[in-house]
């Protein structure tokens, strides 16, 4: 059985106080009403919050993640934060290759592959994002685009290293737009990703690989998305900023 994971990407939202308050509210709600044991919660606050949010969630089963890491291990890179620095805050996972990083900060596949290596070396579990734009989907190029992202970003890894990776499929056209891939569209791409992993690493590894859906997932559509055979959870953006909505999404795995 693959892990069921719901990861909250807070993006550039919340100041330190409101971020701590959000983490506390999630923790209190989980203590009052725990999730099923096979559901894992990951939260990714801004860099500035990491250490103090870790203190808040340290007594819970939640995992702290960062939203990005540097493509270098140390040195004269003003404003950058290395994977090992993140680990020292208590973070145990890191989002790499989010579509906003690719589009707004021109991150290349070469940089992302380097970030993956450094994250693994530092002891962080990468959540590697891949996905196509609206124009690429209109041109029916989504499979080509995603396969290239996987090949250039991940498929240089050994099997042992790859099995530490979480993949997040994010249809770029459905992020922050209110649009959502239909459950059938999500399943089709998740199955394609799993098949690509199988071709690279074999069926045993592909069967174990967790693939999250990220694209305007909310309480109203999470259950139908998570019911799909190859959808193992979600990378949640806006809805992760509301404790009730975020946990309602996580509870979408649970039977009514």
C-alpha positions as CSV (number, residue, x, y, z in Angstrom):
1,X,0.0,0.0,0.0
2,X,1.3,3.4,-0.9
3,X,1.3,6.3,1.5
4,X,-1.6,8.7,1.4
5,X,-0.2,12.2,1.6
6,X,-1.7,15.7,1.8
7,X,0.9,18.5,1.6
8,X,0.2,22.1,2.2
9,X,2.2,24.7,0.3
10,X,1.6,28.0,2.0
11,X,3.6,29.9,-0.7
12,X,4.4,33.5,0.2
13,X,1.6,33.9,2.6
14,X,1.3,34.5,6.4
15,X,3.6,36.5,8.6
16,X,5.4,34.7,11.4
17,X,2.6,35.1,14.0
18,X,-0.2,34.1,11.7
19,X,1.8,31.1,10.4
20,X,2.4,29.9,13.9
21,X,-1.2,30.3,14.7
22,X,-2.2,28.3,11.6
23,X,0.2,25.5,12.5
24,X,-1.2,25.5,16.1
25,X,-4.8,25.3,14.8
26,X,-4.0,22.4,12.5
27,X,-2.2,20.6,15.4
28,X,-5.1,21.2,17.9
29,X,-7.7,20.0,15.4
30,X,-5.6,16.8,14.7
31,X,-5.3,16.2,18.4
32,X,-9.0,16.5,18.9
33,X,-9.8,14.3,15.9
34,X,-6.8,12.3,14.6
35,X,-6.6,11.2,11.0
36,X,-6.4,7.6,10.0
37,X,-2.8,6.3,10.6
38,X,-2.1,5.8,6.9
39,X,-2.6,9.5,6.1
40,X,0.5,11.7,6.3
41,X,0.3,15.5,6.6
42,X,3.2,17.7,5.3
43,X,3.2,21.5,5.7
44,X,5.5,23.9,3.9
45,X,5.5,27.4,5.4
46,X,7.8,30.2,4.3
47,X,11.5,29.9,5.2
48,X,11.1,32.5,8.0
49,X,8.7,30.3,9.8
50,X,10.4,26.9,9.7
51,X,12.1,26.6,13.0
52,X,9.1,27.9,15.0
53,X,6.5,26.0,13.1
54,X,8.6,22.8,13.8
55,X,8.4,23.6,17.5
56,X,4.6,23.7,17.2
57,X,4.2,20.5,15.3
58,X,7.1,18.5,17.0
59,X,4.6,16.5,19.1
60,X,2.5,15.6,16.1
61,X,3.0,13.2,13.2
62,X,3.1,16.1,10.8
63,X,6.2,16.6,8.6
64,X,7.8,20.0,8.1
65,X,8.8,20.9,4.5
66,X,10.4,23.9,2.8
67,X,9.1,25.3,-0.5
68,X,12.5,25.4,-2.3
69,X,16.2,25.0,-1.7
70,X,19.4,26.3,-3.3
71,X,21.1,24.5,-6.2
72,X,24.4,24.9,-4.4
73,X,25.5,23.5,-1.0
74,X,27.1,26.7,0.4
75,X,29.1,29.8,-0.4
76,X,28.7,33.3,-1.8
77,X,25.0,33.0,-2.9
78,X,23.3,35.9,-1.1
79,X,19.7,35.3,-0.3
80,X,19.8,31.5,-1.0
81,X,19.0,28.8,1.5
82,X,20.8,25.4,1.2
83,X,19.3,22.0,1.8
84,X,21.5,21.4,4.8
85,X,20.3,24.7,6.4
86,X,16.7,23.6,5.9
87,X,17.4,20.2,7.5
88,X,18.9,22.1,10.5
89,X,15.5,23.9,11.1
90,X,13.7,20.5,11.5
91,X,12.5,20.3,7.9
92,X,12.5,16.8,6.5
93,X,11.0,17.5,3.0
94,X,11.3,20.1,0.3
95,X,9.3,21.1,-2.7
96,X,11.4,21.2,-5.8
97,X,10.5,22.4,-9.3
98,X,7.1,24.0,-8.5
99,X,5.6,25.5,-11.7
100,X,6.0,29.0,-10.2
101,X,9.7,28.5,-9.7
102,X,10.0,27.2,-13.2
103,X,8.0,30.0,-14.8
104,X,8.7,33.1,-12.6
105,X,12.4,32.3,-11.7
106,X,13.4,30.4,-14.8
107,X,14.6,27.4,-13.0
108,X,16.1,24.9,-15.4
109,X,16.1,21.1,-15.4
110,X,19.8,21.1,-14.7
111,X,19.3,23.2,-11.6
112,X,16.4,21.1,-10.4
113,X,18.4,17.9,-10.8
114,X,21.1,19.5,-8.8
115,X,18.6,20.5,-6.1
116,X,17.2,17.0,-6.0
117,X,20.7,15.6,-5.4
118,X,21.5,18.1,-2.7
119,X,18.2,17.6,-0.9
120,X,18.7,13.8,-0.8
121,X,22.3,14.3,0.4
122,X,21.0,16.5,3.2
123,X,18.4,14.0,4.3
124,X,15.4,15.8,2.9
125,X,12.6,14.0,1.0
126,X,12.0,15.9,-2.3
127,X,8.5,16.6,-3.6
128,X,9.3,16.9,-7.3
129,X,6.7,18.9,-9.3
130,X,5.9,18.4,-12.9
131,X,3.1,19.5,-15.2
132,X,2.1,21.2,-18.5
133,X,0.8,24.6,-19.3
134,X,-2.6,25.3,-20.9
135,X,-1.0,25.9,-24.3
136,X,0.9,22.6,-24.1
137,X,-2.3,20.7,-23.2
138,X,-4.2,22.4,-26.0
139,X,-1.5,21.1,-28.3
140,X,-1.8,17.6,-26.8
141,X,1.9,17.8,-25.6
142,X,1.3,17.1,-22.0
143,X,2.8,13.7,-22.0
144,X,5.9,14.8,-23.9
145,X,6.4,17.8,-21.5
146,X,5.9,15.7,-18.3
147,X,8.1,12.9,-19.4
148,X,10.9,15.3,-20.3
149,X,10.6,16.9,-16.8
150,X,10.8,13.5,-15.1
151,X,13.7,12.4,-17.3
152,X,15.8,15.5,-16.8
153,X,15.0,16.1,-13.2
154,X,14.8,12.6,-11.6
155,X,15.7,9.7,-13.8
156,X,19.5,10.1,-13.2
157,X,18.9,8.8,-9.7
158,X,19.7,5.3,-8.5
159,X,16.7,3.2,-7.6
160,X,17.5,3.6,-3.9
161,X,17.5,7.4,-4.2
162,X,14.5,7.5,-6.5
163,X,12.4,5.6,-4.0
164,X,12.7,8.5,-1.6
165,X,11.0,10.8,-4.1
166,X,7.4,12.1,-4.0
167,X,6.1,13.3,-7.3
168,X,3.5,16.0,-7.6
169,X,1.6,16.4,-10.9
170,X,0.4,20.0,-11.2
171,X,-1.5,21.0,-14.4
172,X,-0.2,24.6,-14.6
173,X,-3.5,25.7,-16.1
174,X,-5.3,24.6,-12.9
175,X,-3.1,26.4,-10.4
176,X,-4.7,29.5,-8.8
177,X,-7.2,29.7,-11.7
178,X,-10.1,27.9,-10.1
179,X,-9.9,25.4,-12.9
180,X,-9.3,21.8,-11.9
181,X,-8.4,18.7,-14.0
182,X,-11.3,16.3,-14.0
183,X,-10.7,13.1,-11.9
184,X,-10.4,11.3,-15.3
185,X,-7.8,13.8,-16.5
186,X,-5.8,13.5,-13.3
187,X,-5.9,9.7,-13.3
188,X,-4.8,9.7,-17.0
189,X,-1.7,11.7,-16.2
190,X,-0.9,10.0,-12.9
191,X,-1.1,6.7,-14.7
192,X,1.2,8.0,-17.4
193,X,3.7,9.2,-14.8
194,X,3.6,5.8,-13.0
195,X,4.2,4.0,-16.3
196,X,7.2,6.3,-17.0
197,X,8.6,5.4,-13.6
198,X,8.0,1.7,-14.4
199,X,10.0,2.0,-17.6
200,X,12.8,3.7,-15.8
201,X,13.0,1.7,-12.6
202,X,10.6,-1.3,-12.9
203,X,7.2,-2.2,-11.6
204,X,8.2,-2.7,-7.9
205,X,9.4,0.9,-7.7
206,X,6.6,2.4,-9.7
207,X,4.0,0.7,-7.5
208,X,5.6,2.3,-4.4
209,X,6.0,5.8,-5.9
210,X,3.6,8.4,-4.3
211,X,2.1,10.7,-6.9
212,X,0.2,13.8,-5.6
213,X,-2.3,15.9,-7.5
214,X,-1.7,19.7,-7.3
215,X,-4.1,22.0,-9.0
216,X,-7.0,23.8,-7.2
217,X,-7.7,20.8,-5.0
218,X,-10.3,21.7,-2.4
219,X,-12.8,20.0,0.0
220,X,-15.5,19.9,-2.7
221,X,-13.4,17.9,-5.2
222,X,-10.8,16.1,-3.2
223,X,-12.7,12.9,-2.6
224,X,-13.4,12.4,-6.3
225,X,-9.7,13.0,-7.1
226,X,-8.4,10.8,-4.4
227,X,-10.6,7.9,-5.4
228,X,-8.6,7.6,-8.6
229,X,-6.3,4.5,-8.7
230,X,-3.0,6.4,-9.2
231,X,-3.8,9.6,-7.2
232,X,-2.2,9.2,-3.8
233,X,-3.0,12.6,-2.3
234,X,-2.6,16.3,-3.0
235,X,-0.2,19.2,-3.0
236,X,-2.5,21.9,-1.7
237,X,-2.0,25.6,-2.2
238,X,-4.7,28.1,-1.3
239,X,-6.9,25.7,0.7
240,X,-3.9,24.8,3.0
241,X,-4.1,28.3,4.5
242,X,-7.4,27.4,6.2
243,X,-7.0,24.7,8.8
244,X,-10.6,23.4,8.4
245,X,-10.4,23.2,4.6
246,X,-6.9,21.6,4.7
247,X,-8.0,18.9,7.1
248,X,-11.3,18.4,5.3
249,X,-9.2,17.6,2.2
250,X,-7.0,15.1,4.2
251,X,-10.2,13.5,5.5
252,X,-11.4,12.9,2.0
253,X,-9.4,9.7,2.1
254,X,-11.6,8.4,5.0
255,X,-14.8,6.5,4.3
256,X,-18.1,8.2,4.9
